[in-house]
Each structure stands twice: as structure tokens, then as C-alpha cells.
């Protein structure tokens, strides 16, 4: 992961958000049940706050994209299949 991750652009911390996309665009959420960077309860709250159509709970840590790639890809497939009809 260190090879592909890059620092966030400085504008990330200064640009004003004018419209939150999650308010109008359907959302899906994946919770990592053993995440020690972002508390799983906070993740569940965020999923609820955005009105996620589906929340996938994984028995995984913070790097779930790497350790549970098939499960995460399945969630992405589910979302894209539904959005094609949206």
C-alpha cells in the first residue's frame, strides 16, 4: 500500500464543500469491525447518517480493501449494478 498511497493535496484541507454528495446520491458503506484507526461504532454511525442503502460489516481491520478485497469488490459490484438502474 505504501507504493500506491500518496499525500493528500493541500487543497483538501482548505477547499469549502458546497454540496455533500451523500445527501442526494445513493451510498453504500463497509464497516471494518476490528478497525483501530476509525472506531467501528463511528463507522456504523456514519453509515446511518448518510442513509446507506446497504452496510457490509466485515471481520477486518483498517486495511479491509487489501485483506477482504473480494468482499469489498462484491459491495462495489452491488452498488454499481443498482446505480445502472438509478
N, CA, C and O of each residue as an XYZ file, in Angstrom:
344
protein
N       0.810     -1.188      0.000
C       0.000      0.000      0.000
C       0.857      1.258      0.000
O       0.461      2.272     -0.573
N       1.999      1.209      0.618
C       2.855      2.395      0.688
C       3.286      2.856     -0.696
O       3.556      4.041     -0.892
N       3.353      1.947     -1.653
C       3.765      2.302     -3.005
C       2.691      3.125     -3.708
O       3.007      4.021     -4.490
N       1.427      2.826     -3.435
C       0.350      3.494     -4.162
C      -0.246      4.683     -3.424
O      -0.826      5.564     -4.059
N      -0.120      4.732     -2.115
C      -0.700      5.847     -1.369
C       0.180      7.075     -1.479
O       1.400      7.006     -1.329
N      -0.457      8.183     -1.739
C       0.252      9.455     -1.882
C      -0.341     10.452     -0.888
O      -1.475     10.279     -0.442
N       0.408     11.480     -0.541
C      -0.147     12.508      0.357
C      -1.346     13.203     -0.287
O      -1.407     13.371     -1.505
N      -2.286     13.597      0.549
C      -3.444     14.344      0.048
C      -2.987     15.729     -0.386
O      -2.108     16.312      0.250
N      -3.570     16.270     -1.463
C      -3.214     17.627     -1.876
C      -3.576     18.631     -0.778
O      -4.540     18.421     -0.042
N      -2.834     19.684     -0.668
C      -3.084     20.702      0.338
C      -4.482     21.284      0.251
O      -5.058     21.678      1.265
N      -5.032     21.342     -0.963
C      -6.370     21.913     -1.144
C      -7.433     21.096     -0.411
O      -8.518     21.602     -0.127
N      -7.131     19.853     -0.108
C      -8.069     19.000      0.615
C      -8.487     19.645      1.933
O      -9.629     19.500      2.368
N      -7.573     20.344      2.552
C      -7.831     20.911      3.859
C      -8.329     22.355      3.817
O      -8.660     22.930      4.855
N      -8.383     22.941      2.621
C      -8.795     24.331      2.519
C     -10.024     24.570      1.667
O     -10.713     25.574      1.844
N     -10.311     23.665      0.745
C     -11.461     23.850     -0.134
C     -12.765     23.702      0.644
O     -12.906     22.796      1.465
N     -13.695     24.577      0.387
C     -15.004     24.516      1.030
C     -15.900     23.537      0.287
O     -15.951     23.538     -0.943
N     -16.597     22.712      1.031
C     -17.582     21.802      0.448
C     -18.892     22.570      0.351
O     -19.407     23.071      1.351
N     -19.426     22.656     -0.866
C     -20.666     23.413     -1.043
C     -21.888     22.497     -1.049
O     -22.974     22.905     -0.638
N     -21.711     21.263     -1.514
C     -22.807     20.297     -1.549
C     -22.254     18.941     -1.145
O     -21.270     18.479     -1.722
N     -22.869     18.302     -0.169
C     -22.458     16.952      0.240
C     -23.158     15.950     -0.668
O     -24.381     15.819     -0.617
N     -22.405     15.247     -1.489
C     -22.987     14.327     -2.468
C     -23.847     13.249     -1.813
O     -24.849     12.822     -2.388
N     -23.463     12.808     -0.615
C     -24.222     11.738      0.032
C     -25.654     12.139      0.351
O     -26.484     11.278      0.645
N     -25.954     13.417      0.298
C     -27.333     13.846      0.568
C     -28.273     13.509     -0.592
O     -29.476     13.353     -0.384
N     -27.735     13.393     -1.812
C     -28.579     13.144     -2.986
C     -28.189     11.908     -3.783
O     -28.985     11.414     -4.581
N     -26.987     11.405     -3.581
C     -26.505     10.247     -4.331
C     -26.592      9.005     -3.445
O     -26.151      9.051     -2.297
N     -27.148      7.894     -3.944
C     -27.217      6.674     -3.136
C     -25.820      6.265     -2.653
O     -24.832      6.409     -3.374
N     -25.760      5.755     -1.423
C     -24.483      5.391     -0.820
C     -24.509      3.973     -0.256
O     -25.554      3.475      0.164
N     -23.359      3.344     -0.254
C     -23.126      2.045      0.366
C     -21.975      2.242      1.338
O     -21.172      3.159      1.169
N     -21.886      1.386      2.358
C     -20.849      1.579      3.369
C     -20.319      0.237      3.833
O     -21.073     -0.724      3.983
N     -19.030      0.180      4.055
C     -18.388     -1.032      4.570
C     -17.764     -0.708      5.920
O     -16.935      0.195      6.027
N     -18.167     -1.449      6.951
C     -17.653     -1.275      8.304
C     -16.604     -2.348      8.573
O     -16.844     -3.533      8.336
N     -15.452     -1.932      9.064
C     -14.401     -2.876      9.482
C     -14.532     -3.060     10.989
O     -14.226     -2.154     11.765
N     -14.986     -4.232     11.391
C     -15.296     -4.496     12.783
C     -14.126     -4.468     13.747
O     -14.318     -4.322     14.955
N     -12.898     -4.608     13.217
C     -11.713     -4.590     14.079
C     -10.798     -3.419     13.766
O      -9.603     -3.458     14.063
N     -11.354     -2.390     13.174
C     -10.577     -1.205     12.811
C     -10.136     -0.484     14.084
O     -10.949     -0.190     14.960
N      -8.833     -0.205     14.168
C      -8.325      0.536     15.329
C      -7.932      1.965     14.953
O      -7.372      2.690     15.775
N      -8.219      2.365     13.729
C      -7.990      3.746     13.283
C      -9.296      4.542     13.348
O      -9.323      5.673     13.833
N     -10.378      3.933     12.852
C     -11.696      4.552     12.892
C     -12.599      3.589     13.655
O     -12.856      2.475     13.198
N     -13.072      4.014     14.800
C     -13.885      3.154     15.652
C     -15.070      2.585     14.871
O     -15.787      3.337     14.212
N     -15.286      1.259     14.935
C     -16.413      0.654     14.208
C     -17.767      1.280     14.560
O     -18.639      1.379     13.697
N     -17.952      1.701     15.808
C     -19.212      2.370     16.161
C     -19.357      3.690     15.406
O     -20.456      4.052     14.986
N     -18.257      4.400     15.237
C     -18.284      5.646     14.458
C     -18.594      5.337     12.998
O     -19.316      6.088     12.342
N     -18.053      4.237     12.489
C     -18.342      3.848     11.109
C     -19.828      3.539     10.937
O     -20.443      3.951      9.954
N     -20.401      2.815     11.893
C     -21.828      2.496     11.817
C     -22.666      3.775     11.865
O     -23.662      3.898     11.152
N     -22.258      4.720     12.706
C     -22.968      5.991     12.803
C     -22.897      6.738     11.475
O     -23.894      7.300     11.022
N     -21.703      6.744     10.843
C     -21.550      7.434      9.549
C     -22.424      6.783      8.484
O     -23.046      7.475      7.679
N     -22.471      5.447      8.479
C     -23.313      4.746      7.505
C     -24.776      5.107      7.701
O     -25.506      5.324      6.733
N     -25.198      5.169      8.950
C     -26.577      5.540      9.252
C     -26.840      6.996      8.856
O     -27.887      7.312      8.292
N     -25.898      7.862      9.150
C     -26.069      9.292      8.855
C     -26.244      9.559      7.363
O     -27.040     10.413      6.972
N     -25.502      8.830      6.532
C     -25.621      9.050      5.090
C     -26.777      8.265      4.483
O     -27.046      8.375      3.287
N     -27.462      7.471      5.307
C     -28.586      6.688      4.788
C     -28.134      5.615      3.826
O     -28.764      5.399      2.790
N     -27.045      4.940      4.160
C     -26.504      3.907      3.270
C     -27.574      2.886      2.918
O     -28.285      2.391      3.793
N     -27.684      2.577      1.643
C     -28.661      1.586      1.188
C     -28.311      0.202      1.714
O     -29.190     -0.608      2.009
N     -27.023     -0.051      1.824
C     -26.557     -1.336      2.346
C     -25.259     -1.093      3.106
O     -24.387     -0.364      2.635
N     -25.134     -1.695      4.267
C     -23.902     -1.613      5.047
C     -23.357     -3.015      5.198
O     -24.034     -3.902      5.716
N     -22.134     -3.213      4.744
C     -21.460     -4.501      4.844
C     -20.522     -4.460      6.041
O     -19.641     -3.604      6.113
N     -20.707     -5.377      6.977
C     -19.832     -5.480      8.144
C     -18.835     -6.597      7.892
O     -19.218     -7.729      7.599
N     -17.556     -6.275      8.009
C     -16.507     -7.271      7.802
C     -15.701     -7.482      9.073
O     -15.468     -6.549      9.842
N     -15.289     -8.702      9.277
C     -14.394     -9.069     10.375
C     -12.981     -8.731      9.905
O     -12.203     -9.614      9.544
N     -12.667     -7.433      9.917
C     -11.412     -6.959      9.336
C     -10.922     -5.727     10.076
O     -11.675     -5.078     10.803
N      -9.664     -5.420      9.880
C      -9.068     -4.209     10.422
C      -9.178     -3.069      9.421
O      -9.987     -3.119      8.495
N      -8.364     -2.049      9.615
C      -8.423     -0.836      8.809
C      -8.110     -1.083      7.332
O      -8.618     -0.365      6.470
N      -7.293     -2.072      7.030
C      -6.881     -2.338      5.635
C      -7.796     -3.356      4.961
O      -7.322     -4.236      4.242
N      -9.089     -3.243      5.185
C     -10.037     -4.223      4.640
C     -10.022     -4.291      3.117
O     -10.329     -5.333      2.538
N      -9.668     -3.183      2.465
C      -9.584     -3.218      0.999
C      -8.543     -4.219      0.526
O      -8.682     -4.803     -0.548
N      -7.506     -4.418      1.319
C      -6.446     -5.371      0.966
C      -6.741     -6.764      1.512
O      -6.534     -7.760      0.819
N      -7.226     -6.838      2.754
C      -7.386     -8.148      3.384
C      -8.698     -8.835      3.042
O      -8.798    -10.057      3.148
N      -9.696     -8.082      2.638
C     -11.006     -8.653      2.283
C     -11.464     -8.110      0.924
O     -12.617     -7.719      0.741
N     -10.528     -8.101     -0.011
C     -10.766     -7.484     -1.328
C     -11.995     -8.042     -2.031
O     -12.764     -7.278     -2.616
N     -12.196     -9.342     -1.988
C     -13.360     -9.934     -2.677
C     -14.677     -9.434     -2.096
O     -15.621     -9.142     -2.830
N     -14.730     -9.339     -0.772
C     -15.953     -8.863     -0.124
C     -16.222     -7.401     -0.473
O     -17.358     -7.026     -0.764
N     -15.184     -6.585     -0.443
C     -15.340     -5.164     -0.769
C     -15.722     -5.013     -2.239
O     -16.574     -4.192     -2.578
N     -15.095     -5.802     -3.115
C     -15.437     -5.758     -4.540
C     -16.897     -6.160     -4.755
O     -17.574     -5.607     -5.622
N     -17.377     -7.113     -3.971
C     -18.784     -7.512     -4.063
C     -19.716     -6.364     -3.713
O     -20.758     -6.191     -4.346
N     -19.348     -5.586     -2.716
C     -20.154     -4.420     -2.341
C     -20.143     -3.381     -3.464
O     -21.172     -2.782     -3.773
N     -18.988     -3.176     -4.061
C     -18.877     -2.236     -5.184
C     -19.715     -2.738     -6.359
O     -20.411     -1.954     -7.004
N     -19.651     -4.043     -6.641
C     -20.472     -4.613     -7.716
C     -21.959     -4.406     -7.458
O     -22.717     -4.065     -8.366
N     -22.366     -4.618     -6.205
C     -23.773     -4.426     -5.830
C     -24.197     -2.970     -6.069
O     -25.266     -2.702     -6.618
N     -23.346     -2.054     -5.651
C     -23.657     -0.631     -5.801
C     -23.740     -0.237     -7.270
O     -24.671      0.460     -7.673
N     -22.781     -0.675     -8.067
C     -22.784     -0.278     -9.476
C     -23.951     -0.899    -10.223
O     -24.513     -0.268    -11.118
N     -24.328     -2.130     -9.873
C     -25.472     -2.760    -10.532
C     -26.748     -1.974    -10.246
O     -27.587     -1.803    -11.130
N     -26.894     -1.499     -9.014
C     -28.087     -0.738     -8.663
C     -28.051      0.657     -9.280
O     -29.086      1.179     -9.693
N     -26.877      1.258     -9.344
C     -26.778      2.610     -9.893
C     -27.033      2.643    -11.389
O     -27.479      3.662    -11.916
N     -26.760      1.552    -12.077
C     -27.056      1.499    -13.512
C     -28.548      1.692    -13.722
O     -28.976      2.256    -14.728
N     -29.340      1.217    -12.760
C     -30.803      1.355    -12.861
C     -31.297      2.679    -12.297
O     -32.462      3.032    -12.481
N     -30.431      3.415    -11.615
C     -30.824      4.624    -10.908
C     -31.189      5.760    -11.825
O     -31.541      6.843    -11.356
